[in-house]
Amino acid sequence: MHVRSTLMALVAGFALSACGDSPHAAEYEEAAIAAGEQWLAYLDAGSYAASWDTAATLFKAALTRDQWIATIENVHTQLGVPQGRELIAAKHTTSLPNAPAGDYVVIQYRVGLAQGSAVETLTMKLDADAWKASGYFIRPE
């Protein structure tokens, strides 16, 4: 499975422009950012199995644990492990293309790489009353 297509499939159509307003948006965004940063810490530490184990049901349905580990290892081999994460934006929405209805927060970070920088997009989903990663994509700038 091609790395780029796998990661893109996880976040296909998940764009900040698709997001709408909600009375709980600020609260959800804050909670999702905190949970997302904990999840990203697994990636940064190379704990790829733990990142899959703690991901949303939707994420786990998209690819197996072994597929995820192989994919993210390949990405980090090609790009390097992201360094110096800076929040660009976070936006709550209740609908995303190609995803079931629910509460999502799409978060974007600018990160440093060994050679340049990239934008990470992490989609968090309220899954069984906890914010969990449901999509991840990194794109070099």
C-alpha positions as CSV (number, residue, x, y, z in Angstrom):
1,M,0.0,0.0,0.0
2,H,1.4,3.4,-1.0
3,V,2.2,5.6,2.0
4,R,0.8,8.8,0.5
5,S,-2.4,7.2,-0.6
6,T,-2.9,5.5,2.8
7,L,-2.4,8.7,4.7
8,M,-4.6,10.7,2.3
9,A,-7.3,8.1,2.6
10,L,-7.3,8.7,6.3
11,V,-8.0,12.3,5.9
12,A,-9.6,12.4,2.5
13,G,-11.6,15.6,2.3
14,F,-10.9,16.6,5.9
15,A,-10.3,20.3,5.4
16,L,-10.7,23.2,7.7
17,S,-13.0,24.9,5.1
18,A,-15.6,22.2,5.6
19,C,-16.0,23.0,9.3
20,G,-19.0,24.8,10.8
21,D,-19.7,26.5,14.1
22,S,-21.1,24.9,17.2
23,P,-22.0,26.2,20.7
24,H,-19.4,23.8,22.1
25,A,-16.8,24.5,19.5
26,A,-14.2,26.3,21.8
27,E,-14.6,23.6,24.5
28,Y,-14.3,20.8,22.0
29,E,-11.3,22.3,20.2
30,E,-9.4,22.8,23.4
31,A,-10.1,19.2,24.6
32,A,-9.2,17.8,21.1
33,I,-6.0,19.7,20.9
34,A,-4.9,18.4,24.3
35,A,-5.8,14.8,23.4
36,G,-4.2,15.2,20.0
37,E,-0.9,16.4,21.4
38,Q,-0.8,13.3,23.6
39,W,-1.5,11.1,20.6
40,L,1.2,12.9,18.5
41,A,3.7,12.3,21.4
42,Y,3.3,8.5,20.6
43,L,4.4,9.2,17.0
44,D,7.3,11.5,18.1
45,A,8.5,8.8,20.5
46,G,8.3,6.0,17.8
47,S,5.5,4.3,19.8
48,Y,3.5,3.6,16.6
49,A,1.6,0.6,18.0
50,A,0.4,2.6,21.0
51,S,-0.8,5.4,18.6
52,W,-2.9,2.8,16.7
53,D,-4.1,1.2,20.0
54,T,-5.4,4.6,21.2
55,A,-6.9,5.8,17.9
56,A,-10.6,6.2,17.1
57,T,-12.6,3.2,15.9
58,L,-12.8,5.0,12.5
59,F,-9.0,5.1,12.2
60,K,-8.7,1.4,13.1
61,A,-11.3,0.5,10.5
62,A,-9.2,2.2,7.8
63,L,-6.1,0.1,8.3
64,T,-4.7,-2.6,10.5
65,R,-2.2,-2.0,13.2
66,D,0.6,-3.5,11.1
67,Q,-0.4,-1.4,8.1
68,W,-0.3,1.7,10.3
69,I,3.1,0.9,11.8
70,A,4.6,0.2,8.4
71,T,3.1,3.4,6.9
72,I,4.2,5.8,9.7
73,E,7.7,4.2,9.9
74,N,8.0,4.8,6.2
75,V,6.8,8.4,6.5
76,H,9.3,9.1,9.3
77,T,12.1,7.4,7.4
78,Q,11.4,9.6,4.3
79,L,10.7,12.9,6.1
80,G,12.2,12.5,9.6
81,V,10.3,12.8,12.8
82,P,8.6,16.2,13.1
83,Q,10.2,18.7,15.5
84,G,9.0,21.9,17.0
85,R,5.2,21.7,16.5
86,E,3.3,25.0,16.2
87,L,-0.5,25.1,16.2
88,I,-1.8,26.8,13.0
89,A,-5.6,26.2,13.5
90,A,-8.2,23.9,15.0
91,K,-11.8,23.8,14.0
92,H,-14.8,21.8,15.2
93,T,-17.3,20.3,12.8
94,T,-20.0,17.7,12.9
95,S,-19.6,16.5,9.3
96,L,-16.7,15.6,7.1
97,P,-16.6,14.2,3.6
98,N,-16.5,10.4,3.5
99,A,-16.9,10.1,7.3
100,P,-19.9,9.3,9.5
101,A,-21.6,12.2,11.3
102,G,-20.1,13.0,14.7
103,D,-18.0,15.6,16.5
104,Y,-14.6,16.2,14.9
105,V,-11.9,18.7,15.4
106,V,-9.5,19.2,12.5
107,I,-6.1,20.5,13.8
108,Q,-3.2,21.7,11.8
109,Y,0.4,22.2,12.9
110,R,3.5,23.6,11.3
111,V,6.4,21.3,12.1
112,G,10.1,21.3,11.4
113,L,11.7,18.4,9.5
114,A,15.3,17.5,9.1
115,Q,15.1,19.2,5.7
116,G,12.5,22.0,5.8
117,S,9.1,22.1,7.3
118,A,5.7,20.5,6.9
119,V,2.0,20.9,7.8
120,E,0.5,18.1,9.9
121,T,-3.2,17.7,9.8
122,L,-4.7,15.6,12.7
123,T,-8.4,14.9,12.8
124,M,-9.7,14.1,16.2
125,K,-13.1,12.4,16.7
126,L,-15.2,12.3,19.9
127,D,-15.3,8.5,20.2
128,A,-16.9,6.8,23.2
129,D,-16.8,10.1,25.1
130,A,-13.0,10.6,24.5
131,W,-11.2,12.6,21.8
132,K,-9.2,10.1,19.6
133,A,-7.3,10.4,16.4
134,S,-9.3,9.5,13.4
135,G,-7.0,10.8,10.6
136,Y,-3.4,12.0,10.2
137,F,-1.6,13.5,7.2
138,I,1.7,15.2,6.9
139,R,2.6,17.3,3.9
140,P,6.1,18.9,3.3
141,E,5.9,22.6,2.4
